[in-house]
C-alpha cells in the first residue's frame, strides 16, 4: 500500500520501475543540445502526414511504439495507457492511440501532463489494477501556435519572455518490481494563481506552482535540494527558472546549484531563437524519456526530482481577462545505487 | 490489492464508498423529469457570473461544496480532486477548483469523464495514496454550443440526431470502507472508431464504444444485463441507445429491459425540444449524483452498472475530415443488500 507522507507526498511501497522509454522529436529539437539523445526525429515537421495535428498524433504513436519495443513487449501487453497533450479536447492523444486497442486514460495538466501521467500510472500499478502501463504526452510547435496564438503564416513577433513549444513526444513503460529506474514518491499539485495575465510569459505563470509543489515535498519528506543529484522542472524557461529560485529561497531552500530545466536543456538559446526556452508537454516528456533515463543508466544520476510544470490557460480564458494559474506535479525517481 | 478479472475488468478489494454527493443544474434541467432530484439550480444560465464559461466553473464549485458538505467534511479534508469538463484545456475545472488549495488531477474523456474520474479516484483510494477523494465534472449548454458549433445568437437549426448539452455538474466524495454505495469493479475503455463523421450524431459515434466496454465487462465477469438492477449509459440519447441495443444483441446480450440512459432521463423529449436527448459530461455526473444515489438510498437499486460515454472530437478534427471515435468507461456500483 502507498503511504501519505506529510500533507501532499505519496510514498509507493511497490517498486514502480521504468522498463522502456522512447522519445521522438522534430528537426529543430534534433538540432539542439540533446539531439543525439532522442530515438528518432523527422526533417519534415508534418512527419509524413497532411496536417500538423495529425503529425502530433504520429509523434505519440512513434514514441509509444519505441518505448514498448524497448521494453521487449508488444502493445497488447500493456494494461493501460495514460496520455495527454495540449490540443483542444486532447485530440492528439485520441488519434495517436486510436489503433492500440488498449484502455486509455485521458489526462490534462497543460505542460505538467507527463508527470501527472506518471503519477496516475504508478498509482494504478501500486493498486494492483494493472501490471504494465504506458505514460505518454506530446506537443507540436505548429499545432500549438495556431491554436493558442496565431497562424504561422501571420509571422507575428514573439516577446522576450515567450517560450518555444517543443515538437516532441516522450513515452515511458512502467511495471511493478523491475527496472533500473523507479518511482519512489510523488506529489500531485494544487492550482496556484498569483494573478499573472501575460500569455507570453508562461514561466512567470508556472513558477509559483513549481515552488509550491517543491516546498511541500521538501517539508513533507524533510529533505532539501542538496539531497538529490538534480531537481528538474518541466519548462519554466529562463524567466520562470529565475523566479523559482527566488520563490523557494523565500522558504529557505537553495535550488540554483541542483536545478535543471527541460525547457532550457532542449534548445540552444544563443543559436536557436527560442527566446526564454522550450515549452509544451512533449518537452519534459522527451527530456525524461532520453537524457534523464540515459544518465540514470550510465550511473550519473541516482536520485532525481522531476517536476513538470503547467500553465492552465485557454485562448478563451485569456480573452475573457482571466489570470493564468499554474500546476506542478512531481515524481521522485531513484536508480540503482 | 485490486485484481484484474479477465481482459479489462478491475475488481477492488477495498470498499470504495460514496459518502457525499452533489448535483447542480440549470433552469431547463430543473424543469425536466428529474428536476426535484437535484440539490440546486439557477434561473440564470450565467449563475450570477459574467460569462457562460465562468458559470460552468461556478457549477463545479457548487457541486463540490454540496458533496463535501453532505459528507460532513470540509474541502481541506479532501486528499485529491479528479475533475474534467468539455471546454478547451479543461478550463472550467481549473477555475472551478482554483480556490480549493487541494491537489487536482485533470482528466479528459469527453462525456465519459465522470466515470473515468470515479475509476481514477477509486484507484488512488485503493492504492492507499488518498483517504478521501472527490470526482467531479461539468458541462454547460451555452459554453459548449459556441465552442463546438455556433454562437447562440446565430440561431442555427439542429438536426433530429443532435443532442442538447446539459447545463449541470455532479460531484461525489469517495472514501475507503464507509458509505451506503460503493464501487466494486471498473473497466477503463479503449478508443473505438467505426468511422462516424457526423458531429451532430454523437449517439452513433459513442454507441460502439459503449457496446465494446459493456461486452468486455460481461465476458470478463461472466454476467449478463439481467444480473443488474439497471445498466446506465451516459448520454447516448435515443439514436445511440437504439444502436447500442443492436450492437450488444450481436454479441448475445439483451439489454433493452435493463437499460437506462442519462441523456434520456434528463429531459422530456416531447416537451423540451432536445431532439435525441441530453449530452455533456455534466449529464451523467448530475444524474449519478442525484437520481441514481437516491434510488440506492431508498433501496430501489442494489446493483448497477454505470457507463459514461464520450465522443472524442474537436472542432479542428471535424473540419480536417477525421472520424469521431468514442470511449466508454464503466463502474459497477453496489449498495447495501
Interface residues (C-beta under 8 A of the other chain):
Chain A: X1 X2 X3 X4 X8 X10 X13 X51 X53 X54 X79 X80 X84 X86 X87 X88 X89 X90 X91 X94 X95 X97 X98 X100 X101 X102 X103 X104 X105 X106 X107 X108 X109 X110 X116 X119 X120 X123 X124 X126 X127 X128 X129 X130 X131 X147 X187 X188 X189 X190 X191 X193 X312 X313 X314 X315 X316 X317 X320 X322 X325 X327
Chain B: X1 X2 X3 X4 X8 X10 X13 X51 X53 X54 X79 X80 X84 X86 X87 X88 X89 X90 X91 X94 X95 X97 X98 X100 X101 X102 X103 X104 X105 X106 X107 X108 X109 X110 X116 X119 X120 X123 X124 X126 X127 X128 X129 X130 X131 X147 X187 X188 X189 X190 X191 X193 X312 X313 X314 X315 X316 X317 X320 X322 X325 X327
